[in-house]
């Protein structure tokens, strides 16, 4: 599934960037070699970041 249609960034690329340490949408764009265009995807990226943080929080318990 595409998260960012403007740059052709797929969900797996976003998750890979997050796993590599990206903590903000700007860092995800940088890891994918692109930049925000219309920014519609930023909300989805933030949601994915929150999901990852939540998963890590539960794993630490």
LUMVEX-211865 format. One record per atom (N, C-alpha, C, O): x, y, z negated; residue in three letters. Coordinates in pm, whole numbers, padded with zeros to 5 digits, always signed. Layout:
LUMVEX-211865
XYZALA
...
This chain:
LUMVEX-211865
+00084-00117+00000UNK
+00000+00000+00000UNK
+00089+00124+00000UNK
+00191+00129-00069UNK
+00050+00223+00077UNK
+00123+00349+00080UNK
+00080+00437-00037UNK
-00040+00455-00060UNK
+00176+00490-00108UNK
+00149+00586-00214UNK
+00157+00726-00155UNK
+00074+00812-00185UNK
+00257+00748-00070UNK
+00277+00878-00005UNK
+00268+00859+00147UNK
+00358+00805+00210UNK
+00159+00906+00202UNK
+00140+00893+00347UNK
+00231+00988+00425UNK
+00276+00954+00535UNK
+00259+01104+00369UNK
+00343+01203+00440UNK
+00483+01149+00466UNK
+00540+01170+00573UNK
+00538+01078+00368UNK
+00674+01028+00378UNK
+00682+00877+00402UNK
+00791+00823+00418UNK
+00568+00811+00405UNK
+00567+00667+00427UNK
+00627+00589+00311UNK
+00691+00486+00332UNK
+00605+00637+00188UNK
+00659+00570+00070UNK
+00556+00469+00020UNK
+00441+00503-00007UNK
+00599+00346+00010UNK
+00511+00238-00035UNK
+00520+00218-00186UNK
+00614+00263-00251UNK
+00420+00151-00240UNK
+00413+00126-00384UNK
+00538+00054-00433UNK
+00591+00088-00539UNK
+00585-00043-00359UNK
+00703-00118-00404UNK
+00827-00029-00411UNK
+00914-00051-00495UNK
+00835+00071-00325UNK
+00948+00165-00329UNK
+00938+00255-00452UNK
+01040+00286-00515UNK
+00818+00297-00485UNK
+00797+00378-00605UNK
+00833+00297-00729UNK
+00905+00346-00816UNK
+00785+00174-00736UNK
+00814+00089-00852UNK
+00963+00059-00863UNK
+01018+00052-00973UNK
+01029+00043-00750UNK
+01173+00020-00749UNK
+01247+00143-00802UNK
+01342+00129-00879UNK
+01205+00261-00761UNK
+01267+00385-00809UNK
+01247+00401-00959UNK
+01337+00444-01030UNK
+01128+00367-01006UNK
+01099+00375-01149UNK
+01187+00277-01225UNK
+01243+00311-01329UNK
+01199+00155-01175UNK
+01283+00054-01238UNK
+01429+00096-01241UNK
+01504+00057-01331UNK
+01470+00176-01143UNK
+01608+00224-01136UNK
+01632+00347-01225UNK
+01744+00396-01234UNK
+01526+00395-01291UNK
+01543+00504-01385UNK
+01471+00634-01354UNK
+01481+00729-01432UNK
+01399+00641-01244UNK
+01325+00763-01212UNK
+01217+00784-01318UNK
+01140+00693-01349UNK
+01210+00905-01372UNK
+01113+00935-01475UNK
+01015+01044-01439UNK
+00925+01077-01516UNK
+01033+01101-01320UNK
+00946+01207-01272UNK
+00923+01188-01122UNK
+01007+01128-01055UNK
+00811+01238-01070UNK
+00788+01226-00925UNK
+00902+01281-00840UNK
+00934+01222-00737UNK
+00963+01392-00882UNK
+01074+01448-00805UNK
+01189+01349-00793UNK
+01256+01342-00690UNK
+01212+01273-00899UNK
+01319+01173-00897UNK
+01282+01055-00807UNK
+01369+00995-00745UNK
+01154+01024-00801UNK
+01108+00917-00712UNK
+01130+00959-00567UNK
+01180+00881-00486UNK
+01091+01083-00534UNK
+01113+01133-00399UNK
+01261+01128-00363UNK
+01298+01086-00253UNK
+01345+01172-00455UNK
+01490+01174-00430UNK
+01541+01032-00407UNK
+01620+01010-00315UNK
+01497+00937-00488UNK
+01541+00799-00473UNK
+01497+00740-00338UNK
+01562+00652-00283UNK
+01385+00791-00287UNK
+01333+00743-00158UNK
+01385+00826-00041UNK
+01347+00802+00074UNK
+01472+00922-00069UNK
+01530+01003+00037UNK
+01433+01097+00104UNK
+01442+01122+00224UNK
+01339+01150+00026UNK
+01239+01240+00084UNK
+01206+01351-00016UNK
+01268+01361-00122UNK
+01110+01432+00020UNK
+01064+01541-00066UNK
+00913+01551-00056UNK
+00853+01507+00042UNK
+00851+01609-00158UNK
+00706+01624-00158UNK
+00662+01710-00041UNK
+00725+01811-00009UNK
+00555+01670+00023UNK
+00498+01747+00133UNK
+00366+01810+00086UNK
+00361+01928+00054UNK
+00261+01731+00081UNK
+00131+01783+00039UNK
+00107+01760-00110UNK
+00018+01822-00169UNK
+00185+01672-00171UNK
+00181+01641-00315UNK
+00055+01569-00361UNK
+00030+01562-00481UNK
-00023+01516-00272UNK
-00141+01438-00313UNK
-00101+01311-00386UNK
-00177+01259-00467UNK
+00016+01260-00357UNK
+00062+01135-00416UNK
+00119+01152-00556UNK
+00139+01053-00626UNK
+00145+01274-00598UNK
+00209+01298-00727UNK
+00126+01241-00842UNK
+00182+01185-00936UNK
-00004+01253-00837UNK
-00091+01198-00941UNK
-00076+01046-00949UNK
-00070+00990-01059UNK
-00071+00980-00834UNK
-00053+00836-00833UNK
+00083+00797-00888UNK
+00096+00698-00961UNK
+00185+00874-00854UNK
+00319+00846-00906UNK
+00322+00863-01057UNK
+00381+00782-01128UNK
+00258+00968-01107UNK
+00253+00989-01252UNK
+00181+00875-01322UNK
+00221+00833-01430UNK
+00075+00827-01260UNK
+00001+00714-01318UNK
+00090+00591-01324UNK
+00089+00518-01424UNK
+00167+00566-01218UNK
+00256+00452-01217UNK
+00367+00467-01322UNK
+00407+00369-01385UNK
+00417+00589-01340UNK
+00516+00616-01444UNK
+00457+00589-01582UNK
+00523+00528-01666UNK
+00335+00635-01606UNK
+00269+00611-01734UNK
+00248+00463-01760UNK
+00267+00416-01872UNK
+00209+00389-01657UNK
+00189+00245-01671UNK
+00320+00177-01710UNK
+00320+00088-01795UNK
+00430+00218-01649UNK
+00560+00159-01680UNK
+00602+00192-01823UNK
+00652+00105-01894UNK
+00582+00316-01865UNK
+00614+00355-02002UNK
+00532+00276-02102UNK
+00584+00231-02204UNK
+00405+00257-02072UNK
+00317+00181-02159UNK
+00363+00035-02169UNK
+00364-00022-02278UNK
+00399-00023-02056UNK
+00447-00161-02056UNK
+00575-00175-02137UNK
+00592-00272-02211UNK
+00664-00079-02125UNK
+00789-00083-02202UNK
+00762-00065-02350UNK
+00829-00127-02433UNK
+00666+00018-02383UNK
+00632+00040-02523UNK
+00581-00089-02587UNK
+00619-00123-02699UNK
+00495-00160-02515UNK
+00442-00286-02567UNK
+00550-00394-02574UNK
+00550-00476-02666UNK
+00640-00393-02478UNK
+00748-00492-02478UNK
+00843-00470-02594UNK
+00904-00565-02643UNK
+00857-00346-02639UNK
+00947-00315-02749UNK
+00889-00354-02886UNK
+00963-00363-02984UNK
+00760-00377-02892UNK
+00698-00411-03021UNK
+00721-00553-03059UNK
+00675-00598-03164UNK
